[in-house]
Amino acid sequence: MIADPPRLSMLSTYQGLPQEVYALSAARAISALGAFVYPFLTLTLTTRLEMSSAEAGVVVSLMGLTSLCGSALGGWLSDIRSKVGVIIGAQLGCALSLGLAGFVSDSLWLIPPLLLSTLSISCIRPASSALIAELTPRHQRARAFSLGHLGTNLGFSIGPLLAGFL
């Protein structure tokens, strides 16, 4: 008789990883929760700032380009600076720029702080990934990266649901 393979629950798959990996994965989930703002940004640009659909599309496209640049910047900074410092600095940069955006939300001056916040938040993922690799023994890295991606995906999934309720 052939024995059934052992079943692993999702939680047991991630047992035994360094505690910092759990914290980084939770932080990724929280950061990804905010991704729901991009569809609402288009509405804000077209209704409150009275931009045309084409102009709003240019702004959202610029944010995508800024995100790409932020990822490259975050990877480069992670190679030459402290990964934790990059993460903290990027979070602070994002918070400050979004705080500034709150003061100029009814004018076109809203766009620069939004671009700065996008640049800042995009620096975090490469720094986080590099930190996971640094903190995790080689034999646990696949599971550690899986948990990090799970956190990101949960945030991207739950964010729009929360936005719908709001």
HELIX and SHEET records of a PDB file:
HELIX    1   1 MET A   10  THR A   13  1                                   4    
HELIX    2   2 GLN A   19  LEU A   33  1                                  15    
HELIX    3   3 GLY A   34  PHE A   36  5                                   3    
HELIX    4   4 VAL A   37  THR A   47  1                                  11    
HELIX    5   5 SER A   53  ILE A   80  1                                  28    
HELIX    6   6 LYS A   83  PHE A  103  1                                  21    
HELIX    7   7 LEU A  108  LEU A  110  5                                   3    
HELIX    8   8 ILE A  111  SER A  122  1                                  12    
HELIX    9   9 ILE A  124  LEU A  135  1                                  12    
HELIX   10  10 ARG A  138  GLN A  140  5                                   3    
HELIX   11  11 ARG A  141  PHE A  165  1                                  25    
END                                                                             
